[in-house]
């Protein structure tokens, strides 16, 4: 069973998985997916015994890691390259300019200048929401707003609101979601849950944490919704029992798992979450044929053709099992969307996608469900709304 820290490649919080895609990681992970649906439903029912918390996924960029280096007690900022084999920790603007390209460097210099005012104890990770010059004034539906677009989503708050005034006066904005503990940078342990109330207030920094907050009570499930999610969970459990052996068989076939993930993302780009066994076999055949066509020697082509035929033959022999896997994944996705709609009913800041026709209302990027006891975490994201946009909307920041 993987924990949150297993997703930290060189310490990076980058590989969190969509809850429905846990089926591609074997029966135990699929069992976790079903449990996440149950526990998020309990949370929304106000059940204090729920094992799960939820945090909002803010669509910020770049990621900022900052705090006190336990090895020298100095304040630093950095990108995810803090966790490189050769860490890039920045203590001065000169360090930033040396370690990073212009797009990220300007953001990190701003963060270095202002985040030390909080101050931060330990080490935190967050998403930068805006820096100097990023907040603009726009009229949306006849109302004046302050807007900023750190990545794919445009965030908007009314000019005359309390939060709008704070954002307008700030030099930067950041949402913290992860904290790290340890005596060495190379051996830090990560966990979700950052309480920004412990930080000192600074007019130059608009700061928030990612915890899901429903102060209005509007996200509580109705009885009908609770019954609906219970029915979906019951169906998923039955499908899981019938799919268990195949899930554990296919998870050990890296070629098939890799192409299953490629196929799932391909479908998202097409605007669909429905996976079909027949279509998947055709997708595999066509993808590998494209690779064959790109080879130059007959020997290499024949070797690839043999591998293709072996995979296609295997998939054709497992039609019924693949159907069960796809049905299970579909049930998980259906339950996730139901829960997402309730989570999305609470929103303090407007979220939009910029189009050629202006601003189109969209949902928040999504949510992260976290097991309170194991710290396992999965994404609850409407892939047809946000993930598809993330594939196609141009970004206004530069990696580096």
C-alpha positions, 0 to 999 in steps of 0.5 A, spaced: 500 500 500 502 506 498 502 512 502 503 519 501 510 519 502 511 514 496 509 519 491 514 524 493 519 523 487 525 526 490 521 529 495 516 532 490 509 532 491 507 531 484 504 524 483 497 524 486 493 519 482 485 520 481 481 516 485 478 512 479 485 510 477 487 507 483 484 501 479 490 501 475 494 499 481 491 493 483 485 490 488 488 493 494 488 500 491 482 499 488 479 497 495 482 504 498 478 508 492 472 505 494 473 507 502 475 514 500 468 515 497 465 512 503 469 516 508 468 523 504 461 521 504 461 521 511 465 527 512 459 531 508 454 528 512 458 531 518 460 524 521 466 526 526 468 519 525 470 520 518 477 517 517 478 523 511 479 530 511 479 534 504 483 540 502 481 544 496 486 544 490 488 551 488 491 551 481 497 556 482 504 556 479 509 555 481 510 551 487 513 554 492 517 550 498 520 555 503 522 555 511 528 554 515 533 549 513 534 545 519 541 544 517 543 551 517 537 554 521 537 559 515 530 561 511 530 559 504 525 559 498 525 554 492 521 550 487 520 543 487 528 543 485 529 543 493 528 536 493 533 534 487 539 530 488 543 537 488 538 541 492 537 548 489 535 552 496 535 560 495 537 564 501 539 570 497 536 573 490 543 572 487 542 564 489 535 565 485 538 568 479 543 562 479 539 557 480 533 558 476 530 561 469 527 568 468 520 566 469 520 562 476 526 566 478 522 573 478 516 569 482 521 566 487 525 573 488 518 576 490 517 570 495 524 570 498 522 578 500 516 577 503 515 570 506 520 571 511 515 576 514 510 571 516 515 568 519 515 560 517 517 555 522 519 549 519 518 548 512 511 549 508 509 547 500 504 552 497 502 554 490 503 561 488 497 565 486 500 571 484 506 576 484 507 583 483 503 586 477 499 579 476 492 582 479 488 585 474 481 589 474 476 586 470 468 587 470 465 580 470 457 580 469 457 587 471 461 587 477 468 589 478 473 584 480 480 583 482 482 577 477 489 573 477 491 567 473 496 563 476 496 557 471 489 554 468 484 557 472 482 565 473 480 567 480 476 573 481 474 576 487 469 583 487 473 589 488 469 591 494 469 585 498 474 584 504 478 579 501 478 583 494 481 589 498 487 584 502 489 581 495 489 588 492 494 591 497 498 584 497 505 583 493 504 576 493 499 571 494 500 563 496 496 557 498 499 552 503 497 545 503 503 541 505 508 541 511 515 537 512 519 535 518 526 532 519 533 534 521 535 534 513 533 536 507 534 530 504 530 526 509 524 530 510 517 527 511 511 530 508 504 531 511 498 535 509 495 540 513 497 547 514 494 551 519 496 559 517 493 561 523 499 560 526 503 565 521 504 572 523 499 577 519 503 581 513 499 586 508 504 584 503 502 577 503 495 574 502 496 567 505 491 561 506 491 554 507 487 549 503 483 546 508 476 545 505 471 549 509 464 549 509 461 554 514 455 555 511 453 548 511 451 547 504 455 542 502 451 537 507 449 531 503 441 530 503 438 523 505 437 522 497 444 523 496 447 519 501 442 513 499 445 514 492 452 514 494 451 508 498 448 505 492 454 506 488 459 504 493 455 497 494 455 496 486 463 498 486 464 493 492 461 487 488 465 489 482 471 489 486 470 482 488 469 480 481 475 484 478 480 482 484 484 477 481 484 480 474 486 487 477 492 484 481 494 480 474 494 486 470 498 491 475 504 487 474 504 488 466 507 495 466 506 495 458 499 494 459 498 499 465 502 504 462 498 504 455 491 504 460 493 510 463 495 513 456 488 511 453 484 514 459 488 521 458 486 520 451 479 519 452 479 525 457 482 530 451 476 527 447 471 529 452 469 522 455 470 518 461 467 512 458 472 506 457 471 501 452 474 494 451 473 494 444 476 501 443 482 500 448 484 494 443 484 498 437 487 504 441 493 499 443 493 496 436 493 503 432 498 506 437 503 500 436 502 500 429 504 508 429 511 506 433 512 500 428 511 505 422 517 510 425 522 504 425 527 504 419 529 496 419 525 490 418 528 487 423 526 492 428 519 492 425 518 485 426 520 485 433 515 490 434 510 487 431 511 480 435 510 484 441 504 488 439 500 481 437 502 478 443 499 484 447 493 484 443 492 477 443 492 477 451 487 483 451 482 479 446 483 473 451 481 478 457 475 481 454 470 480 460 475 482 465 477 488 462 469 490 462 469 489 469 475 493 470 472 499 466 465 498 470 468 498 476 472 505 474 466 508 471 462 507 478 468 510 482 468 516 477 460 516 478 461 517 485 466 522 485 462 526 481 456 526 486 461 528 491 464 533 487 458 537 486 457 537 494 464 540 495 463 545 489 457 548 493 462 552 497 466 557 494 469 563 497 473 566 490 470 565 483 473 561 478 473 562 471 476 559 464 478 565 460 476 564 453 476 568 446 469 570 448 471 572 455 470 569 462 467 562 462 465 560 469 468 553 472 469 549 478 475 549 482 480 545 480 478 539 485 480 537 491 484 532 495 482 527 500 486 525 505 486 519 510 487 522 517 491 516 519 495 513 513 496 520 510 494 516 503 491 522 498 488 522 492 485 527 487 477 528 486 477 532 480 472 533 474 477 531 469 472 533 463 472 540 466 478 541 469 483 536 466 481 537 459 482 545 460 489 543 463 491 540 456 489 545 452 489 552 455 495 556 454 499 557 461 502 564 462 508 562 466 515 559 465 518 553 468 525 553 471 
